[in-house]
Amino acid sequence: MPESVRQDLPAARADDHLTLRTSADQLLVIRKAAELIGWTVTDYVLSAALDRAERDLYEHAAAQRATAPD
């Protein structure tokens, strides 16, 4: 991801928490996938969420640049 998108993000704090609700089936799928690659559920979910967030931020920034007047 380009630095221009990431530099706008607030600094991470290791003591921040994110809570989410899942069904038993959803959690099972996530656990199996995390175990498959040797990650914790926390690391797996955080990685997936960050990947998606960074992609969305990049795409939004690109769309803004494309529609900005020269």
N, C-alpha and C positions, 0 to 999 in steps of 0.2 A: 504494500500500500504506500502511496506517495506520502512523504513527510508532511506535505501541506494539509492533508486531511487529518493525520494523526496528531499534529502539533496543536490542534484545536481541542483535543480531548483533555479532560482534567487529569491531574496526576492520580495514580492509583494508590489506594491505601489498603494494605493487607488485612486490616481489621474491618473493612466494609463487608456487609453480608447481602445476599440475594436469596430470597425464599420463593419457591414456586411449588405449585400443586400439580400432581400428575395422577393419572390412573395407575393402577397396579400394572396393567399391560404396558403402558408407556415407560414406566420405571424399569420394568424387566428388560425391555428392548435397549434402553440406555445402558443399564448395567452390563448386559451381554456384550454390547459393542465396546464399552470401556474396558471390560476384562479382556476382550479379544486382542486389544492392542496394548494391554498392560498399563492402562491409565486408571486413575480414580474416577469415580462418577463426577466429582467436582471439577477435575481437570478436563474431562471430556465435555461436559456441558459448557464450561467457561470457554473452552477453545471453539466449540461450535457457535456459541453466541457471539464471541468476538469476531470470528470469521464473517458471520452474517452482518454484524453491525458495521464492520470496516467496509464490506462490499457495498452496503446500502449508502454509507456516507460517501464513498468514492463515486458511486453512480449519481448520487444527488449533486455532488460538486461538479461532475462532468456535465450534467444536464444544465446546471446553472451557468457554466461557462459557455455552453453551446447556445444558450438563449440570450446571453449578455450582449448588449450593443458593442460594436467595435470602437 
